[in-house]
Amino acid sequence: MSIGKIAEFNIRTDNWRLYVERLEQYFIVNKIASELKVPTLITVVGLECYELLVDLCTPDKPSSKTFEQLTNTAKRVTSSKYCEVFAEGLGRFTGGAASIHIREGARPVFMRARPLAYALRGPVERALDQMVRDGILTPVERSDWATPIVPVMKKDGGVPRDLQLGDQVMARGYGGKDKWLDGTVIGREGSQRYIVESGNGQRFHRHIDQIKRKSRYSVAMSSASDKEVVAQPDEKESLELNTESAGSRICREEDKSMTDKRAEDPLLIDSCPSSSCSPPSPLDRPKRQRKLVLRYGIDT
């Protein structure tokens, strides 16, 4: 049984140097051999940090590196010099100046907002509010230039980059047999990353492009189809029983009425000689003989 526990490394808040020092002490107290340091590191750092190591070691795999190589590579990226890259919120490019070239003689154009469906107003307004908080959009009182915003809907009917806490989603799975995992959004990191909790309590971080909004209709389809499969034999059986009882009841009534009529009129011809009142057999008609078709005067 191992002594102590090493938590997953958070690339936004944790210090990599201190994390490696604790990990080295963990190796000593549990007498972990040198050849097992890399597998142990990959196991305990967590999925998000492992994805970072995969990107840094490409085209090689992290498992092909030594423990010192992995720790030094991650140290260069997670140092305080690059902490803004992993900070929460929207990043900004400040490395150069941008310029806009306008055609000569161009005049300001003001285009009114396009009509929006009532069902989409809520999601679109939440997405706009999030863009304002992230600094992407800045509200103004008036402007000589204006262009309508065109919200692009996803296939599942949601607005891109807009998930709320408690939403049922399908998150991309890595390292397992399931490509997509059921989960619930429990937190948000910046404008594009979310914290998802699976049904077994496991938590993982995913980008918005690695998450699909779960459709309630698709979830209900499996249970509904199972119920239909179970219920179909019973419905069919009951339908056959009801049909049989109704048919026998009609035949009994017809037999009774025909018996009463024969008793009153002995010359009446029995139109239903069978006790089961079976339907009459089809008429036996002679078959037509088709003549051969003559084409171009040639008998074929």
N, C-alpha and C positions, 0 to 999 in steps of 0.2 A: 504494500500500500504506500502510495507516494505521500511525502510530507509537504504541506503547504499547497497553495493554489496560485497559479498565474492567470490573471484576467486577460481578456483580449486588449490589444493595443488600439487606442483611439488616436488616429493620425491628426486630429484637430486639437485635442486638449492634452494628451499625454506627452511626456518627455522621453524621447527614444534612448538617450544615454542612461537615464535612471532605470528604464525598463530592461535594458540589456544587463545592467548590474544585478538587478533582482533575478533575472533569468540565469545568470552565471552562478549565483548562490543556490538557486534551485537545482542546478546540475550537480553541485557539490554535495548538498545535503541528501539528494536522492541517488548519488553515485551513478550518474548517467555517463556512459562511455562517450568518447569523442565522436565516434561514427554515428551516434544517435542524437547529437546536438542539433543538426539541421532538421531531421524529421520532427524533433520536439518543438523547435522554433516555428516551423510551418504549422504545426498543430495548434499551438497556443496563441499565436498572434491574432487569429481571427480572419474572417473572409475578406474584409475590406483591406487590411494591411497585406494580406497575401496577394490580392489583385494588384496592389501597388508593386510588390516584389516581382510579380510576373511581368508587368510592364517594364520595369527597370532592367530585368535580366533578358528580355527578348533579344535574339531568337532562342537563347538557352532557357532551360527551366531552372527555377530556384533550387530544386533538389540536386542539380549538378554542381552547385557552388559550395564553397566551404562556409563554415559558420562565420568566420571573420569577414569573408567577402560579402555575405548578405548583410551583416550588421553595419559594415562601413558604407555599403551602397545606400541602405535606408537612412543612415545618419546624414549623408550629404543632402538628401531631399527633405527630411523632416526637421532640419535644423531651423533655428530662429530666423535665418536669412530668408527662408522660403515659407515662413508660417502663414503669410497672407494667401498663398495658393490654396491652403487647406482650411482657411477661415470660413465661418458661416456667412451666408449672404452672397450677393452678386459681386463679382470681381470687375475691375475696370482696367482698361489698357491706357497706360500713361507714358508709353515709350516714344511717342511721336505725335506729330500734328496731322490732322485730317483736313482735306479741302474738298469743296463741292464746286463742280464746274456747271454753270448755268448757261443755257443757250442764249445767245444775244437777242435782245428784244422780248424775252420771256416776261410775262406779267403774272402777278399773283392770282391764283385761282382758289376760290372757296367752294368746296363740295360738301353738301349737307350729309348728315349721317343717314345711312340706309335703314329701312325698317327691320326690326328684329322680332322674331317670334317670341311670344310671351313665355313659352316654356324654357327659352334659352337666356332670358334676361338675368336670372339669378346666377348661373354659372359664368356668364360673360362678365357680369359686374364684379364677381369675386376675383376673376382673373385680372381685370383691370385694376382693382384695388391692390392686388399683390404686385403688379408691375409698378404701381405708384410707390409702394413701400420699398421695393427693390431699387428704385431710382431709374427704371427704364423709361417711364412716362412722367411728365411733369404737368399738372393741371394749370391752365391759364384762363383768364377772364375773356379775352378776345384775341383774335389773330387774323392777319390778312391771308394767310395760307391755311388750308384745311383739307384733309383727305379722310374718307371714311375708313374705319377699321374693319377688316374682313376676318371674322373668327373662323378658323379652319377646324371643322369637327372631326374627331376620330371615328373609326369604324364602329366603336362601341357606343357612340352617341355622346361622349364626354368632350369637354373642352380641353385642349392640350395643356399640360403642365398645371393642372388644377385638381388636386386631391384634397379631401377633407379628412379630419381625424374621425376614425370609425368606419371609413369606407372599406367595403369588402373588395379585395383585389386578388389578382393572380400575379405573383412575383417570380421572376426568373430564378431557377434553381441551378446551383453549381455544385459539382462534386457528388451528386446523387443520381439515382435512376430516374427521378421525376424532373422533367424539363421545366414545369411550372408548379409553384407551390401556392396553396390557399393561404391567405393571410388577411390581417386587418391593419390599416394604417394607424399607428399609435404616436407618431411624431414626425417632425419635419426638420430637415437640416438645410438651411439655405433655401434657394428658390427652385432647385431641381432634384434634391435628394430627400428620400423619405425613410423612416424607420418602420419596418413591417414586422408584425408578430404572427407567427404561424399558429396552427391549432395546438401543437404540442408545447407551446411556450417559448420556442426559439425565436430570437430577434436577429434581424439582419438589415443591412442598409442597402438601398437600391436607388438607382437613378430613375427619373421619371420614364425614360425610354425602356427601362427593364420591368415596368409595371403595367399590367392591363386591368382596367376596371371590370369587375365581375358582373355579368348580367344576371339579374334575378330570374329571368325567364329560363336561361340555360341551366341554372342550378335546379330549378323545379322540374325540368324535363325528365331527369333520370328517375326521380321518385314517382312522377306521374306515369311514366312509361311502365315502371315496375308494377304499379297498381293496376294498370290496364291489362298487363300480361296475366296477372293473377285472377283478375275479375272476368276475363273473357270466357274461360271454360264454364264458370258458374252461370253467366248470363246466357250462354248458348244452350246449356243444359236446361235451364229454366224455360227458355223460349221453346225448345223442343217439347218439353212436358206440357206447357200451356197449349201449344198447337195441337198436340196429340189429344189432349183431353177435350178441346173444343171440337175437333173433327169427329171424335167418337160420339160426343154429345149430339152433334148435328145429325149424324147417321142414325142414332137411336131415335131421334125425333122423327126423321123421315120414314124409318121402318114402321114406327108406330102409326104415323098418318096413313101410310100405304096399306097397312093391315086393316085399319078402320074403313078405308075406302073399298077394299076388296070384300070386306064383310057386307057392306051396303050394296055393292054392285058386283055380282059374280062375273060379269062379262068384261070387267076392266082388265086390260092387259097389264101384267106386272112390268113396270118400267125399271124396276131396280131389283132384279132377281138375286143379286148377291147380298148377303147379310152385311158385308163390309162397305157397300156402296162405293165400290171402286170406280174411277172415272172410265168412260167408254174408250175402247181402243180406237186408234186412228183408222180412217177408211183405207181400204186396200185398193189403190188406184193403179191402172196400168202405167208402165214406164214409157216415156217417149223415146223413140229412136232418132237420134240426131243424124242428119245427112252430112256426108263428107263435103268439105268446102272445095270448090273448084277455082283455082287461081290461074289466070292466063291460059285457060283451056287445057290445063294439064291435070290429069286425074292423079291425085296423091293418095 
